[in-house]
Amino acid sequence: MSRTPAATDRLAELGIDEGLLAAYGSFLDTLEAPPGVPAAVVELCRARIAAIHGLPQPEPQHAGAEALAAARDGNVVGLSEAEQAAIALAERAPFEHHAMTAAEVARAAAHFGAEGVVGLLTAITMADANCRLALTLPPARQVENLTGDA
């Protein structure tokens, strides 16, 4: 599993219903490799989004360490055209999602198909959302301090 665990870990620490948390985790698992999109491509996109947010990336599960480092840095030279197209979309998600163009989506669709690009965009969007959760949800010890529990 290469999804960013910090968000789901923090949700669990806050006492979110276990069934809801399990369902959310299962949903995220379906985005590990959407139909038509290699898991390594999704992992590269997650790495880029995490880097944009200033978050660490877990050890590579699907992508090579060099490709992952390149994606984190936004250096797409040496990556495949498909990987470059996916990372171009991932770079827009955190702060420029409204500027994503039809041409950028079509470029990715040329590699992953219509269903694949929808899955990729969903995975990218959820990666961004999980990064935001990880950044905004305080660690459990901070929650304890806020509530007065020790």
Residue pairs with C-beta under 8 A, 6 or more apart in sequence:
1 29
1 32
1 61
2 32
2 39
2 42
2 43
2 46
2 58
2 60
2 61
2 62
3 28
3 29
3 31
3 32
3 46
3 127
3 130
4 46
4 50
4 55
4 58
4 127
4 130
4 131
4 134
5 58
6 55
6 130
6 133
6 134
7 129
7 130
7 131
7 133
7 134
7 137
8 21
8 24
8 25
8 28
8 130
10 133
10 134
10 137
10 138
10 139
10 140
11 21
11 24
11 133
11 137
12 21
13 139
13 140
13 143
14 137
14 140
14 143
27 126
28 126
28 130
31 42
31 119
31 122
31 123
31 126
32 39
32 42
33 39
33 42
33 62
34 42
34 115
34 116
34 118
34 119
34 120
34 122
34 123
35 115
35 116
35 119
36 112
36 113
36 115
36 116
36 119
37 86
37 112
37 116
37 119
37 120
37 123
38 62
39 61
39 62
40 62
40 63
40 64
40 67
41 63
41 82
41 83
41 86
41 112
41 120
42 62
42 86
42 120
42 123
43 60
43 61
43 62
43 63
43 68
44 63
44 67
44 68
44 71
44 79
44 83
44 86
44 87
44 90
45 71
45 86
45 87
45 89
45 90
45 120
45 123
45 124
45 127
46 57
46 90
46 123
46 127
47 57
47 63
47 68
47 71
47 72
48 71
48 72
48 74
48 87
48 90
48 91
49 90
49 93
49 94
49 124
49 127
49 128
49 131
50 56
50 57
50 72
50 127
50 131
51 57
51 71
51 72
51 73
51 74
52 91
52 94
52 95
53 94
53 128
53 131
53 132
53 134
53 135
55 131
55 134
55 135
57 68
57 72
60 68
63 71
66 78
67 78
67 79
67 83
70 76
70 77
70 78
70 79
71 79
71 83
71 87
74 87
74 91
76 83
76 84
76 87
76 88
79 87
81 111
82 108
82 111
82 112
85 104
85 107
85 108
85 110
85 111
86 108
86 111
86 112
86 120
86 124
88 104
88 107
88 108
89 100
89 104
89 105
89 108
89 120
89 121
89 124
90 124
90 127
92 99
92 100
92 104
93 100
93 124
93 125
93 127
93 128
94 128
94 131
97 125
97 128
105 117
105 121
108 116
108 117
108 120
109 116
109 117
112 119
112 120
138 146
144 150
